[in-house]
Amino acid sequence: MRTLFPTMVAILVVLFALSVLISHDQTSPSSSAFPIDGQRISDVGEGLLQAILLRHQRQSNVEANNMQIAEAQQALQENGFYSGPLDGTMSDETVDAFRSFQQSRRLNITGRIDSNTAQELGLQTTRP
């Protein structure tokens, strides 16, 4: 909820600003204070909203990836291959733990969470 709140506030601020711009443009047809026509304002607003939503989507993807890494770190720790913090970051220590685990299971040694490694660790993969 903490990460969603700033995004929602930003969206509301943008929507409010756009509504003020659009209403001002419609109420004063000969005004030169806002030389952009209503369609252009609408296009700009749509672009701003898409940018905000894309940023939120990217942030959500990063958070999901960090959670998957933290789960993998925990599984590696339980199997005796990792002793570092369960912080969801792909540190050198985490990569080394993946490689050691993969080598011990005779998997392709990538140092990453691939589907075979996730399966061997008992993780559910959310990616195809």
N, C-alpha and C positions, 0 to 999 in steps of 0.2 A: 504494500500500500504506500510505503514511503517513496518508492521510485515512481509510482504512478501519479502522485499528487502534483509534483512540479510540472509534469507534462500536461495534466488536465488544466492547471492554472494557466499555462502558456497558451493552450488552445482557447480557453475562455477569453483571454486578453486579446488574442488575434481576432476572434470572432466579434468581440465588442468593437475593436478598432475598425474592422471592416464594415460593420453595420453602421457606425458613425459616418464613415467615408461614403458609403452607398446612400444613406439617407440625406446627407448633405448634398451630394451630387444630384439627387433626384429633386430636392426642394429648391435648388437654385440653378436653373438650367443655363443661365448666362454667366455664372460665376467662373472666375479664372483662378480661384484659390486652389482648386483641385482640377487641373486640366485633363485628367484621365477620365475617360467615359465609363459608364456603369459596367459594360462588358469587360473592359480592361481590369477594373477593380475586382470583378468577379474572378477573372483569370488569375490575378495576383493572389487573391485569397485562397483559391483552390491550390495554387502552387505552394503557398505557405503551409496549408493544412497537410498536403502530401508530404512536405519536408518534415513536418513535426511527426506525422505518423510513421514515416520511414525511420526517423531517428529512434522513436519508441520501439519499433519492431527490431531494429538492430540491437538496441539495448537489451530487449527481451531475449534475443538469440544469444548474446554474450552471457547473460545470466544463466540461461539453460545450459550452455556449454560449460560454464564454470561449475555448475551443479554436477554435471556428468563427470567432470574431472575429479571433483571432490569425492564422489561416490567411488570412482575407480581408485583414487588414492586410498580410501578406506579399505577397499577389497584387497589392494596390493599390500596394505599394512597387515590385514588379517592373515594373509598368506606368507608374511615374513619378508616381503620384498621392498617395503617402503617404511621409513621411520621418520619422515618429515611431517610438517604440519598439513592438516587436511584443509587447505586453503583454496582449492579449486584453480590453482595456477599451474601451468605446465612448465615447472622449473626444471633445471638440469637434473636434479635429484629424482623428479617424477619421471622424466624421460629415461633415465638410467634404470629405474625400477621397472618400467614397461619393458625395456629391452631384456633385462634379466628374466622377468616373468615369461616373456615370449620365447626366449632361448630355452628355458627350462621345460616349456610345453611343446617345443619344436614347432613354433609358429613362425610366420614371416616376421623378422625382426625389423620393426618400423619405429619403435619408441613412441607410438601413438595409440589411440583407442580406435582400432579397426574392428570390424564386425567379429572376426574370429577371437580377438583378444577380449572383447566385451562378453562374448559368449562363454569363454573359458573362465572369466571373472564372475560370471553369473549376473551380469548387468543387463538391464533391458535397454535396447538401443531405440532411440526415438528417431533416428535418421534412417533413410532407406538404404 
